[in-house]
Structure formats: structure tokens, C-alpha cells
Amino acid sequence: MTHYLFRRLWQSLLVLFGVSLIVFILLHLSGDPAILMMPPDATKEDIENFRKLMASTIPSSSAGRRGAFQPTRSTAGFSAGSCAGISELIPPPAAGAGIGA
């Protein structure tokens, strides 16, 4: 049973890696991801602002390494709808609320 679980875990990791690789390659082979995600009527200034907000000004050759070797330097994310960081949108917990309170 343990052998089966390890084999399934290994297969799952390979599938996740493969899908991530395919999506990354398709996005970068089809053009600039920032241009592809913006509406057709977006100005050059809008696209440049979007790149800065999404931190896609990093060369694609170092983008993967940055995330792989600096996992603690990640942000909570960015809400494109409200143009704010997720950590700014989530209210702080109430006093006394939380695990073990």
C-alpha cells in the first residue's frame, strides 16, 4: 500500500510539473503575457503599469529561479479588480479571535 501511495504521489508531482511547464511555454511563446492579459484597447501606459503591478518586468529567464530560491519573499497576491494588494484588502483579525483564543 505504501508503494502505491508513493507511486501516485510521484505521478501527481510529474503531472503538476508538466502542466505548469506547458502553460508557461504557451504563454511565453504566444507573446508578451502582459499584452495577452490586457484588453485590446489598453494603452502602452496601461500595459506598462500592469507589468509593474504584476512584477513581470523580471526577465523570464530569472522569473522561475526567483520564486524557487526565495519562497519567503513572496507576497499574498494582487487583486487586479481593485488595484490593491490582497494583504491590504483583508481586514486584520479582531482582538481575541484566532486559534487557541
N, C-alpha and C positions, 0 to 999 in steps of 0.2 A: 504494500500500500504506500509506503514512504517513497519507493522508487517511482511509482505512478505520479505522486504529487510533485516530486522534483522535476519529473519529465514535463508535466503540464505547466509548471511554473516557468521552466526554461522555454517552452514553446510560446507561452504568453509574452515573455520578455522579447523574444525574437520577433513576434508579430508587432508588438508596440514599437520596437526599433525600426522595423521595416516600414510601417505605416508613417511614422514620423519622418523617415528619410524620403519617402516618396512625396509626401506633402511639401517638405522643404524644397526638394528639387523642382517640383512642378511650379511652386510659387516663384522661385528664383529663375527658372528657365523661361517662364512666360513673361517676364519683365520685372519692373520695379514693384515690389509688393505694396508700397505706399500708393502708387498710382492705381493699382488694381483695386485697392480697398476704398478709394475716394470716389465720390460721384463724378460722372463725366463732365459736369460744368464747374468743377473745382479749379480755382486759380493756382498758379505756381506757388503763390504765397501760402495758400491753404495746404497744399501738399507738403511744403517745407515745414510748416507748423506741425502737421500731422507726424512727419518724420521725427521731429524733435520730441513731441509728446510720447511717441511710441518707442523712442530710443533706437530707431532704425537707421541712424546716421553712422552706426558702427559698421565697418566693412563686414560683409558676410563671412569672410574667412576667419574672423575672430569672434563672431557672434556666438557660435556654438561653444567655443572654448571659454568665453567669459561666463556663460551660465554653468558650464560643467565644473569649472575650477573655483568659482566664487558663489556657491549656493547660498551663503548667508548674506550676500549683498543684494538680494532680490527685494523688489517692492511688492506690496499687496496687489497691485494692478492699477489699471486706469479705466475709468468709465468714459467712453467716447461720447455718450449721450449728454453727460453733464460737464464734460471737460474738466474733471477733477479726479484726483487720486482716490482709490477705494478707501484708503485709510482716513481720508478727510470726510467721506460720506457716512462712515459707520460711527454712530454716536458712542461715547465712552460708556462703559458699564456703570450701572447705578451703584451707589455705595452699599456695600454688604452683599451684593449679588455676585455669584460666581460659584465655582466648585469648592465645596468644603465650608461654605459660609453658613 
